[in-house]
Amino acid sequence: MIRAIMLAMTFATPAMAEVMIVQTTKDVPAAMDALEAAVQEAGAKVYARIDHTAEANSLEIELVPAQLLIFGNPVVDTTAMQSDIQAGLMLPLRVLVYQGPDGDTLISYENVTDMFDEMSINMTADFVNKLENSLRMLTDKAVD
């Protein structure tokens, strides 16, 4: 029975979205500060900033510097959810800033069209383009 449930979950799980990665010369906190400022300047809403490293350290567990920003535009996000309510599983958007294996700082986020691939969303819809452009613009500002 458990095996059947696991098999069903495997087939029910959507394909992994392509992860976009950009590199910056800033350290993790500075890159995250720049990203958060860019999000706020763009008029989007920051829902949470999670310092994964601080949480790990509070448990005496080592983790490379890593922070996650959760943000969105309620109008755009709601429009996506009106097309397919399951878009709410992917929204608001998330960007991870972390120290890579070579000590460099990396900024990563999921490709929007891949995120919505298994949903009933028209990939040429205006909101898809807005989300893609916003992620690219905001992460570029975090790099500079």
N, C-alpha and C positions, 0 to 999 in steps of 0.2 A: 504494500500500500504506500509506504513512504517513498519507495522508488518511483512509483507512478506519479506521485505528487511532484517529486523533484524533476522528472522528465517533463511533466506538463509545465512547470515553471521555466524550464530551459527554453521550451518553444514559445512561451508567452512573453519572454523577456525581449524587449526591442534591441535591435543591433546597436552596438556602441557607436556613438557619434565620433566623428573625426575631431581630434583635439588640436586646436590651433595654438602654437607656442611662439612667443617672441622673447627675445633676450634684451636685457638692459644692463647698463653698467652700475646702476643704483643698487644699494642693498635692499633687502626685502622690506623693511619698514618704510624706507624712503619711496620705493616704488609703489607701495600700497597707499602711502599718504598722497602721492601724486594721482593715483587712480581714483581714490576717494574724492579728492578735490575736483578732478575732471568730471566725475559723475554728478557731483553737486552743482558745479558750474553749468552743466548741460540741463539742469532742471529735473534730473531723475531723483528717485527716492532711494536712499541707502537704508536697507532694512537691518543689516547686521554686518559687523566686521568681526571675524572669528580668528583669533590667534591660536592656531593649532599647536604651535610650539609651547606657548605659555600653558595651555591646558595639559599637554604631555608632561611638561616640567613640574606642574603642580602634583602630578602623580609619580614624580621621580623617574620618568621615562624620557629617554633622549629622542629628539626629533630635530631634523634640520629646520632652519627657519622656514615657516610656512604660514601664510595668512590667506583667508578667504573673504571676499567681499560679495555680499548678496544685495542686489539692487535691481531696480526696474522703473518703468514708466507705467503707472497704473492704467492709463488710457490705452497704450499699445498692448500691454499684457492682457487687458480685458478683451480687446479686439481679437487677439489670438485665441483666447479661451472661448469666444463666441463662435469661432470657426470649429474648434474641437476642444471640449472641456478638459481633455487630458493634457492639453498644453500647460495646464496648471501644475503638472508634474515637473515641467522643465522651467517654469517661471516662478519667481523672478530669476533673472540671470545670475550667474555665479562666475567669478574670476578668481583663480588661485595664483598667488604670487609665492614663489618658493625658491630655495637654494637648490640648484641642480647638482648632479654628481661631480661636476668639475669645479664647484664653488661659485659658479655664475648664477645670476638671478634670472629666473624664468617667469613669464606671465603666461598662463594658459586658460583657455576657455573652449567650450564646445562649439563646433560649427552649427549655426542655427538651422540650416536646411537639413543637416543630418539629425539634429535633435527632433525635428518635426517629421522625419521621413515616414514613420509608420502611422501618422495621423491623417485625419481628413482635412488637411490644410493645403490650400493652393499655394505652392511655392513661389508663385509670381505675385502673391498678395503684397500690398504696400507695406504692411506691418513686418513681413519677413525681411524685406529689404531694409527697413528702418532698424530692426534689431541687429542685422549683420553689420550695417554701416556704423551703428552706435558702438558695438563691441570693438570693431577695428579702430575707430577714431579714439575711443577712450583708452584702449590699451596702448595706442601710439603715443598719446599724451603722457601716459605713465612711463614710457620708455625715455622720452626726451628729457 
